[in-house]
Amino acid sequence: MSSLYWREFGHGETPVLFLHGFMGSGEEWRLIIEAVDPRVRGLCPDLPGHGRTHTPKGKEGYAIEPCMEALLRGLDARGVDRCPVVGYSMGGRVALQLAIRHPDRVQRLVLESASPGIEDEAQRAVRRARDEQMAEELRALKDDREGFRKFLEKWYRHPLFDSLEGRPELRATLVETRLDNRPEGLAESVLGMGAAAQSSLWNSLDALTCPTLLIVGTLDRKYRQIGEQISESHPSIALYEMNECGHNVHIENPAAYVTVLRQFLFA
């Protein structure tokens, strides 16, 4: 697998790995890192198929395993043996895999709007079919910027993002920043790193050895329910529900997010 493109924000002595969600990039963490604490050195890779990371075509290059290997190589190259990891949505799934499979590398774990995966095989099959359809749509948009814009506008009207309904400027900003991606890269990502491709980690949560925080928006009913289920079955995993936020907590209320993140990272 080709190497990831890394962005770094902040010049502190505490390295923290930040993993973005589907259609995002490492750039979206810049303002969070600048505000959270001067001690933080934010390490923000563009995950496969996103931003400036151009991974060769083929599902095997986009699976979570080679992605984790690339992340560990990148940390090694930056002299980071162990650090806190913050992951949003898809990046949260990667972060959780990293913490479970490589516990010696993860000091603290923050999962924002993230799930341990799909347990039910029938649900997985439905999700896989939906992801394959999305991938076909995205592949057809190669070199079609206006078509890609329309795709993104439709994407951010999905029920998962209902909290943006009264915030048209924020929705428009998200669409504009996501246009920096390549549709064909996103197509490969959704097949290789989507929820249908990830193995379920529900039965592996007991393997977490580092302090772990789940952040969910109170308006994100799906992931709020997932967070509450995790917290109830694993009391050692802390849950923070951010008021009046949906799926994009760190973007919808960055000031409150920064406060919670700072308290957890430097507890």
C-alpha positions as CSV (number, residue, x, y, z in Angstrom):
1,M,0.0,0.0,0.0
2,S,1.3,3.5,-0.8
3,S,2.0,5.8,2.1
4,L,-0.5,8.2,3.6
5,Y,-0.3,12.0,3.2
6,W,0.2,13.5,6.7
7,R,-0.7,16.9,7.9
8,E,0.7,18.3,11.2
9,F,-0.9,21.1,13.3
10,G,0.5,22.5,16.5
11,H,4.0,22.3,17.9
12,G,3.5,20.8,21.3
13,E,5.3,17.9,22.9
14,T,2.2,15.7,23.1
15,P,1.5,13.9,19.8
16,V,-2.1,13.0,19.2
17,L,-3.3,11.0,16.1
18,F,-6.5,12.4,14.6
19,L,-8.5,10.3,12.1
20,H,-11.2,11.9,9.9
21,G,-14.4,10.4,8.7
22,F,-15.7,9.4,5.2
23,M,-15.3,12.2,2.7
24,G,-13.1,14.2,5.1
25,S,-9.4,14.8,5.3
26,G,-6.8,15.6,7.9
27,E,-7.3,19.3,7.2
28,E,-10.6,19.3,9.1
29,W,-8.8,18.9,12.4
30,R,-6.8,22.1,12.1
31,L,-9.0,24.4,14.0
32,I,-9.7,21.8,16.7
33,I,-6.0,21.3,17.3
34,E,-5.2,25.0,17.3
35,A,-7.8,25.5,20.0
36,V,-7.5,22.4,22.2
37,D,-4.2,23.0,23.9
38,P,-0.7,24.3,23.1
39,R,0.8,21.0,24.3
40,V,-0.8,19.1,21.4
41,R,1.0,18.1,18.2
42,G,-1.7,17.0,15.9
43,L,-0.9,14.2,13.5
44,C,-3.6,14.1,10.8
45,P,-3.2,11.7,7.9
46,D,-5.5,11.6,4.9
47,L,-7.0,8.1,5.0
48,P,-6.9,5.9,1.8
49,G,-8.8,7.5,-1.1
50,H,-9.2,10.8,0.7
51,G,-7.6,14.2,0.4
52,R,-4.0,13.9,-1.0
53,T,-3.6,10.2,-0.3
54,H,-3.9,8.5,-3.7
55,T,-4.0,4.7,-3.1
56,P,-3.7,2.4,-6.1
57,K,-7.0,1.1,-7.3
58,G,-8.1,-2.2,-5.7
59,K,-10.1,-3.0,-2.6
60,E,-7.1,-4.6,-0.9
61,G,-5.4,-1.2,-0.7
62,Y,-8.3,0.3,1.1
63,A,-8.9,-2.3,3.8
64,I,-8.5,-1.4,7.4
65,E,-5.6,-3.8,8.0
66,P,-3.2,-2.1,5.4
67,C,-4.5,1.2,6.6
68,M,-3.5,0.4,10.2
69,E,-0.1,-0.7,8.9
70,A,0.4,2.6,7.1
71,L,-0.6,4.5,10.2
72,L,1.9,2.7,12.3
73,R,4.6,3.2,9.7
74,G,3.8,6.9,9.7
75,L,3.9,7.1,13.5
76,D,7.3,5.3,13.5
77,A,8.6,7.7,11.0
78,R,7.7,10.6,13.3
79,G,9.2,9.1,16.3
80,V,5.9,8.3,18.0
81,D,5.8,5.1,19.9
82,R,2.5,5.6,21.8
83,C,0.0,8.3,21.7
84,P,-3.7,9.2,22.2
85,V,-5.9,8.6,19.2
86,V,-9.0,10.5,18.2
87,G,-11.3,9.1,15.5
88,Y,-14.5,10.4,13.9
89,S,-17.1,8.0,12.3
90,M,-15.1,5.9,9.8
91,G,-11.9,7.2,11.4
92,G,-13.4,6.0,14.7
93,R,-13.7,2.5,13.4
94,V,-10.1,2.5,12.4
95,A,-9.1,4.0,15.7
96,L,-11.0,1.3,17.6
97,Q,-9.3,-1.5,15.5
98,L,-5.9,0.1,16.2
99,A,-6.6,0.2,20.0
100,I,-7.7,-3.4,20.1
101,R,-5.1,-4.9,17.8
102,H,-2.2,-2.7,18.8
103,P,-2.9,-1.7,22.5
104,D,0.8,-0.9,23.0
105,R,0.5,2.0,20.6
106,V,-2.7,3.7,21.9
107,Q,-2.4,5.7,25.1
108,R,-6.0,7.1,25.2
109,L,-8.9,6.6,22.8
110,V,-11.6,9.1,21.7
111,L,-14.4,7.7,19.5
112,E,-16.8,10.3,18.0
113,S,-20.0,9.1,16.3
114,A,-18.4,5.6,15.8
115,S,-19.6,2.0,15.9
116,P,-17.9,-1.3,16.7
117,G,-19.4,-2.6,13.5
118,I,-22.4,-4.7,12.2
119,E,-23.1,-7.9,14.1
120,D,-26.1,-9.2,12.1
121,E,-25.1,-10.8,8.8
122,A,-28.4,-9.9,7.1
123,Q,-27.9,-6.2,8.0
124,R,-24.3,-6.5,6.8
125,A,-25.5,-7.8,3.4
126,V,-28.0,-4.9,3.1
127,R,-25.3,-2.4,3.9
128,R,-22.9,-4.0,1.5
129,A,-25.4,-3.8,-1.4
130,R,-25.9,-0.1,-0.5
131,D,-22.2,0.6,-0.4
132,E,-21.7,-1.1,-3.8
133,Q,-24.4,1.1,-5.3
134,M,-22.8,4.2,-3.8
135,A,-19.4,3.1,-5.2
136,E,-20.9,2.8,-8.7
137,E,-22.4,6.3,-8.4
138,L,-19.1,7.7,-7.3
139,R,-17.1,6.1,-10.0
140,A,-19.4,7.5,-12.6
141,L,-18.6,11.0,-11.3
142,K,-14.9,10.9,-12.2
143,D,-14.0,14.3,-13.8
144,D,-17.6,15.5,-13.2
145,R,-17.2,18.2,-10.5
146,E,-20.8,19.5,-10.8
147,G,-22.2,16.0,-10.6
148,F,-20.0,15.3,-7.6
149,R,-21.3,18.5,-6.0
150,K,-24.9,17.3,-6.5
151,F,-24.0,14.0,-5.0
152,L,-22.6,15.7,-1.9
153,E,-25.6,18.0,-1.5
154,K,-27.8,14.8,-1.6
155,W,-25.5,13.0,0.9
156,Y,-25.8,15.8,3.5
157,R,-29.6,15.5,3.3
158,H,-29.4,11.9,4.5
159,P,-31.3,11.5,7.8
160,L,-28.0,10.9,9.6
161,F,-27.3,14.7,9.1
162,D,-30.8,16.0,10.0
163,S,-29.2,18.3,12.5
164,L,-27.9,20.4,9.6
165,E,-31.4,21.1,8.4
166,G,-31.4,24.5,10.1
167,R,-27.8,25.3,9.4
168,P,-27.6,25.8,5.6
169,E,-24.2,27.7,5.8
170,L,-22.6,24.8,7.6
171,R,-24.0,22.3,5.2
172,A,-22.7,24.3,2.3
173,T,-19.2,24.5,3.9
174,L,-19.1,20.8,4.3
175,V,-20.0,20.3,0.6
176,E,-17.3,22.7,-0.5
177,T,-14.6,21.1,1.6
178,R,-15.6,17.6,0.5
179,L,-15.2,18.6,-3.2
180,D,-11.4,18.4,-2.6
181,N,-11.7,14.6,-2.7
182,R,-11.7,12.4,-5.8
183,P,-15.0,10.5,-6.3
184,E,-13.1,7.4,-7.5
185,G,-11.0,7.3,-4.4
186,L,-14.1,7.6,-2.2
187,A,-15.7,4.7,-4.2
188,E,-12.8,2.4,-3.3
189,S,-12.9,3.6,0.3
190,V,-16.5,2.8,0.9
191,L,-15.9,-0.7,-0.4
192,G,-12.7,-1.4,1.5
193,M,-13.3,0.5,4.7
194,G,-17.1,0.8,5.0
195,A,-19.1,-0.6,7.8
196,A,-20.0,-3.7,5.7
197,A,-16.3,-4.5,5.1
198,Q,-15.3,-4.1,8.8
199,S,-15.4,-7.2,11.1
200,S,-17.7,-6.6,14.1
201,L,-15.8,-5.6,17.3
202,W,-18.7,-5.8,19.7
203,N,-17.2,-8.9,21.3
204,S,-13.8,-7.4,21.4
205,L,-14.5,-4.3,23.5
206,D,-13.3,-6.0,26.6
207,A,-9.9,-6.1,25.1
208,L,-9.6,-2.3,25.3
209,T,-6.9,-1.5,27.9
210,C,-6.6,2.3,27.5
211,P,-9.0,5.0,28.9
212,T,-11.8,5.4,26.3
213,L,-14.3,8.2,25.7
214,L,-17.3,8.0,23.4
215,I,-18.7,11.3,22.1
216,V,-22.1,11.4,20.4
217,G,-24.6,14.1,19.5
218,T,-27.9,14.0,21.3
219,L,-29.6,14.7,17.9
220,D,-27.9,11.7,16.3
221,R,-30.3,9.0,17.4
222,K,-28.5,6.1,15.7
223,Y,-25.1,6.7,17.2
224,R,-26.5,7.9,20.5
225,Q,-28.2,4.5,20.9
226,I,-25.0,2.7,19.9
227,G,-23.0,4.8,22.5
228,E,-25.5,4.1,25.2
229,Q,-25.4,0.4,24.4
230,I,-21.6,0.3,24.6
231,S,-21.6,2.3,27.8
232,E,-24.2,0.1,29.5
233,S,-22.4,-3.1,28.7
234,H,-18.9,-1.7,29.3
235,P,-19.1,0.8,32.2
236,S,-15.3,1.5,32.0
237,I,-16.0,3.2,28.6
238,A,-17.1,6.8,29.3
239,L,-19.9,8.3,27.3
240,Y,-20.4,12.0,26.6
241,E,-23.6,13.2,24.9
242,M,-23.1,16.6,23.3
243,N,-26.4,18.7,23.4
244,E,-27.9,20.0,20.2
245,C,-25.4,18.2,18.0
246,G,-25.8,15.5,15.3
247,H,-23.3,13.2,13.7
248,N,-20.6,15.9,13.0
249,V,-20.0,16.9,16.7
250,H,-16.6,18.4,16.2
251,I,-17.9,20.5,13.4
252,E,-21.3,21.4,14.7
253,N,-20.1,22.6,18.2
254,P,-16.3,22.9,18.1
255,A,-16.0,25.0,21.2
256,A,-17.7,22.4,23.4
257,Y,-15.9,19.6,21.7
258,V,-12.5,21.2,22.4
259,T,-13.4,21.5,26.1
260,V,-14.3,17.9,26.4
261,L,-11.3,16.7,24.4
262,R,-8.9,18.8,26.5
263,Q,-10.2,17.5,29.8
264,F,-9.9,13.9,28.6
265,L,-6.5,14.1,27.0
266,F,-4.9,15.8,30.0
267,A,-6.9,14.2,32.8
